[in-house]
Amino acid sequence: MNAIISATELASDLAGGDPPVLLDVRWQLSVAKAAGEPSFDGRAAYAAGHLPGAVFVDLDRELAGPPGTGGRHPLPDLAEFGAAMRRAGVSRGTPVVVYDGGQGWAAARAWWMLRWTGHPDVRVLDGGLPAWQGELSVDIPEPAEGDFQPAPGAAGLLDADGAASLARTGLLLDARAGERYRGEVEPIDPVGGHIPGAVSAPTADNVAADGRFLPAAELAARFKALGVSHGTEVGVYCGSGVSAAHQVLALAVAGIPAALYVGSWSQWSADPARPVAVGPDPR
């Protein structure tokens, strides 16, 4: 099943007999937000105009737990996540399409959470809201309660020890910007650098200038150049498990399964016992 959907395909699906549930996950990372100060308000952006029928999902409150030892965006309580999805109308037997403001990171986090917890049919709107050519709505829908019950899979999730091991035995990709990987700058976390053995693979290189994903063949070639080969076990991390979800999504578009280290650098760098590498080389 495709992990992404074009705006044209979505318009057709919405006009059909089995329309998907729409989730609006507009959110953006900022240093102010990381410091606990007010920043972008996705709910206000949603209220100003959204895809007709879409329900707003709050990444910080419904797709992540409170910041702490698990990082800035740890896994949410799964009972609370399931309740939030059911309130949004999500059922196991109904397709779901997720979108954000165009960057794709937040939508990918929602996609990953739903896929990891067992939903069989979730796609991300390629290019996000800017790709949508139809009308927007300010009406707030009241969907019927869904029946989705989270059932986490045994695979697809890494902890810190698993990430460290995979960096030695498989391929661990760092989805942050190259300068953060190299430790030249670190605007959010207390320590710059990367997990020893991880390979720099900025998420931004997975998309074209319009924010849409590169074709699957180009993504496959990109990941092959980074070290993916047949049978390679792949994992991804970033700052706090959001942009890395977008990398997992890009890998899925290319036909490559990958696990997500949700705690990511925000968890790793907060533990003084964890080693840190700097510079352009993995080790």
C-alpha positions as CSV (number, residue, x, y, z in Angstrom):
1,M,0.0,0.0,0.0
2,N,1.2,3.5,-0.8
3,A,2.3,5.6,2.1
4,I,1.5,8.9,0.4
5,I,-1.4,10.3,-1.6
6,S,-1.5,13.1,-4.1
7,A,-4.0,16.0,-3.8
8,T,-5.7,14.8,-7.0
9,E,-6.1,11.3,-5.6
10,L,-7.4,12.6,-2.3
11,A,-10.0,14.7,-4.0
12,S,-11.2,11.6,-5.9
13,D,-11.3,9.5,-2.8
14,L,-13.3,12.1,-0.9
15,A,-15.8,12.1,-3.7
16,G,-16.1,8.3,-3.6
17,G,-18.2,6.0,-1.6
18,D,-15.6,5.2,1.1
19,P,-14.0,8.6,1.9
20,P,-11.0,8.6,4.3
21,V,-10.9,10.1,7.7
22,L,-8.9,13.4,7.5
23,L,-6.5,14.4,10.2
24,D,-5.0,17.9,10.3
25,V,-1.7,17.9,12.2
26,R,-0.3,21.3,11.6
27,W,2.7,22.0,13.8
28,Q,6.2,23.3,13.5
29,L,9.4,23.1,15.5
30,S,10.9,26.2,16.9
31,V,13.5,27.0,19.5
32,A,10.9,29.0,21.3
33,K,8.6,26.0,21.5
34,A,11.4,23.8,22.7
35,A,12.1,26.3,25.4
36,G,8.5,26.2,26.6
37,E,7.6,29.5,25.1
38,P,4.6,30.2,22.8
39,S,5.1,29.7,19.1
40,F,3.1,28.5,16.1
41,D,-0.5,27.6,17.0
42,G,-1.6,24.8,14.8
43,R,-5.2,24.9,16.2
44,A,-5.6,28.5,15.2
45,A,-4.3,27.8,11.7
46,Y,-6.8,24.9,11.5
47,A,-9.7,27.1,12.7
48,A,-8.8,29.6,10.0
49,G,-9.3,27.0,7.2
50,H,-8.9,23.3,6.8
51,L,-9.8,20.5,4.4
52,P,-13.6,19.9,4.7
53,G,-14.3,17.3,7.4
54,A,-10.7,17.3,8.8
55,V,-10.2,16.9,12.5
56,F,-7.3,18.7,14.2
57,V,-4.8,16.5,16.1
58,D,-2.3,18.1,18.5
59,L,1.1,16.7,18.0
60,D,2.5,17.8,21.3
61,R,-0.5,16.5,23.3
62,E,-1.9,13.6,21.4
63,L,1.0,12.2,19.3
64,A,3.6,12.6,22.1
65,G,3.9,12.4,25.9
66,P,5.2,15.1,28.2
67,P,8.9,16.0,27.7
68,G,11.2,14.2,30.1
69,T,13.7,11.3,30.3
70,G,12.2,9.9,27.0
71,G,13.1,13.1,25.1
72,R,11.1,16.1,23.9
73,H,8.5,14.1,22.1
74,P,8.3,10.6,23.7
75,L,5.6,8.1,22.9
76,P,2.2,9.2,24.2
77,D,0.2,7.1,26.6
78,L,-1.3,4.6,24.2
79,A,-4.7,4.6,25.9
80,E,-4.8,8.4,25.5
81,F,-3.6,8.2,21.9
82,G,-6.3,5.6,21.1
83,A,-9.0,7.8,22.7
84,A,-7.8,10.8,20.7
85,M,-7.9,8.8,17.5
86,R,-11.4,7.5,18.2
87,R,-12.6,11.0,19.0
88,A,-11.3,12.0,15.5
89,G,-13.4,9.3,14.0
90,V,-10.6,6.8,13.3
91,S,-11.7,3.2,12.9
92,R,-9.6,0.2,11.9
93,G,-11.6,-0.5,8.8
94,T,-11.6,3.1,7.5
95,P,-8.8,4.7,5.5
96,V,-7.0,7.7,7.1
97,V,-5.2,10.5,5.4
98,V,-3.0,12.9,7.4
99,Y,-1.7,16.3,6.4
100,D,0.1,19.3,7.8
101,G,1.2,22.7,6.7
102,G,3.5,21.3,4.0
103,Q,6.7,20.3,5.7
104,G,5.5,16.8,6.2
105,W,7.1,16.1,9.6
106,A,4.0,16.3,11.8
107,A,1.9,14.4,9.3
108,A,4.6,11.7,9.2
109,R,4.6,11.4,13.0
110,A,0.8,10.8,12.9
111,W,1.3,8.3,10.0
112,W,4.0,6.5,12.0
113,M,2.0,6.3,15.2
114,L,-1.1,4.9,13.5
115,R,0.9,2.4,11.4
116,W,3.0,1.3,14.4
117,T,-0.1,0.8,16.5
118,G,-1.8,-1.4,13.9
119,H,-3.9,0.8,11.5
120,P,-3.7,-0.9,8.1
121,D,-4.5,2.0,5.8
122,V,-2.9,5.4,6.5
123,R,-1.4,7.8,4.0
124,V,0.1,11.3,4.1
125,L,-1.0,14.0,1.7
126,D,2.1,14.6,-0.4
127,G,3.0,18.3,-0.2
128,G,0.5,18.9,2.6
129,L,-2.1,21.7,2.7
130,P,-0.3,23.8,0.0
131,A,-0.8,21.0,-2.5
132,W,-4.6,21.0,-2.0
133,Q,-6.4,22.9,-4.8
134,G,-10.0,22.5,-3.4
135,E,-11.9,24.8,-1.1
136,L,-11.2,25.0,2.6
137,S,-13.7,25.0,5.4
138,V,-14.0,26.7,8.8
139,D,-16.7,24.3,10.0
140,I,-15.6,22.2,12.9
141,P,-16.7,18.6,12.3
142,E,-18.2,16.3,15.0
143,P,-17.3,12.9,13.7
144,A,-18.9,9.7,15.0
145,E,-16.7,7.9,17.5
146,G,-14.3,5.5,15.9
147,D,-13.3,2.1,17.1
148,F,-9.5,2.1,16.7
149,Q,-7.6,0.3,19.4
150,P,-3.8,0.7,19.4
151,A,-1.9,-2.6,19.1
152,P,1.8,-1.7,18.9
153,G,3.9,-3.9,16.7
154,A,6.9,-5.8,17.9
155,A,9.1,-4.1,15.3
156,G,9.6,-0.6,14.1
157,L,10.6,1.0,17.4
158,L,14.1,1.6,18.8
159,D,15.3,2.6,22.2
160,A,18.7,4.1,22.9
161,D,20.4,0.8,23.3
162,G,18.8,-0.5,20.1
163,A,19.9,2.6,18.2
164,A,23.5,2.2,19.5
165,S,23.5,-1.4,18.4
166,L,22.1,-0.7,15.0
167,A,24.7,1.9,14.4
168,R,27.3,-0.9,14.6
169,T,25.4,-3.8,13.0
170,G,23.1,-2.2,10.4
171,L,22.5,1.4,9.3
172,L,21.4,4.2,11.6
173,L,20.4,7.4,9.7
174,D,20.5,10.8,11.4
175,A,17.7,12.9,9.8
176,R,18.8,16.3,11.2
177,A,20.6,19.0,9.2
178,G,24.2,18.2,8.5
179,E,25.6,21.0,10.7
180,R,23.7,19.6,13.7
181,Y,25.0,16.1,12.9
182,R,28.6,17.4,12.7
183,G,28.1,19.3,16.0
184,E,28.8,22.7,14.5
185,V,25.6,24.1,15.8
186,E,23.0,22.9,18.3
187,P,20.1,25.3,18.7
188,I,17.9,23.1,21.0
189,D,19.8,20.3,22.8
190,P,22.6,20.7,25.3
191,V,25.2,18.8,23.3
192,G,26.0,18.8,19.6
193,G,27.1,15.9,17.5
194,H,25.7,12.5,16.6
195,I,25.4,8.9,17.8
196,P,28.6,7.1,17.0
197,G,28.3,5.1,13.8
198,A,25.2,7.0,12.6
199,V,25.2,8.3,9.0
200,S,24.1,11.8,8.1
201,A,20.9,11.8,6.0
202,P,19.1,15.1,6.2
203,T,15.3,14.8,5.8
204,A,15.2,17.8,3.6
205,D,17.0,15.8,0.8
206,N,13.9,13.5,0.5
207,V,11.7,16.2,-1.1
208,A,11.7,18.5,-4.1
209,A,11.4,22.3,-3.8
210,D,7.6,22.1,-3.6
211,G,7.8,19.9,-0.6
212,R,6.6,16.8,-2.4
213,F,8.6,13.5,-2.1
214,L,11.1,12.6,-4.8
215,P,10.0,9.7,-7.0
216,A,10.4,6.3,-5.3
217,A,13.3,5.3,-7.6
218,E,15.2,8.5,-6.8
219,L,14.6,7.9,-3.0
220,A,15.8,4.3,-3.4
221,A,18.9,5.5,-5.2
222,R,19.6,8.0,-2.4
223,F,19.3,5.4,0.3
224,K,21.4,2.9,-1.6
225,A,24.2,5.6,-1.7
226,L,23.8,6.0,2.0
227,G,24.4,2.3,2.6
228,V,21.1,0.6,2.3
229,S,21.4,-2.8,0.5
230,H,19.3,-5.9,0.4
231,G,18.8,-7.2,3.9
232,T,20.1,-4.1,5.6
233,E,18.4,-3.3,8.9
234,V,17.7,0.4,9.0
235,G,16.8,2.8,11.8
236,V,16.3,6.6,11.9
237,Y,16.6,9.3,14.6
238,C,16.5,13.1,14.6
239,G,16.2,15.7,17.3
240,S,13.0,14.4,19.0
241,G,11.4,11.7,16.8
242,V,9.4,14.0,14.4
243,S,11.5,14.7,11.4
244,A,12.9,11.1,11.6
245,A,9.3,9.9,11.1
246,H,9.4,11.8,7.8
247,Q,12.5,9.9,6.9
248,V,10.9,6.6,7.8
249,L,8.0,7.6,5.5
250,A,10.5,8.4,2.7
251,L,12.1,5.0,3.2
252,A,8.6,3.4,3.0
253,V,7.9,5.3,-0.3
254,A,11.2,3.7,-1.5
255,G,10.0,0.3,-0.4
256,I,12.5,0.1,2.5
257,P,11.3,-0.8,6.1
258,A,12.9,1.2,8.9
259,A,12.6,1.6,12.6
260,L,12.2,4.9,14.5
261,Y,14.2,5.9,17.6
262,V,11.6,8.1,19.1
263,G,13.7,9.5,21.9
264,S,16.3,10.5,19.3
265,W,19.1,13.1,20.1
266,S,17.0,14.9,22.8
267,Q,17.1,11.7,24.8
268,W,20.6,10.5,23.8
269,S,22.4,13.8,24.5
270,A,20.7,14.2,27.9
271,D,22.4,11.1,29.2
272,P,26.1,11.9,30.1
273,A,26.9,8.2,29.9
274,R,26.1,8.1,26.1
275,P,29.1,8.7,23.8
276,V,28.9,11.6,21.3
277,A,30.7,11.8,17.9
278,V,31.4,15.1,16.1
279,G,32.5,15.9,12.6
280,P,31.4,14.6,9.2
281,D,32.4,10.9,9.8
282,P,30.1,8.4,11.4
283,R,32.7,7.4,14.0
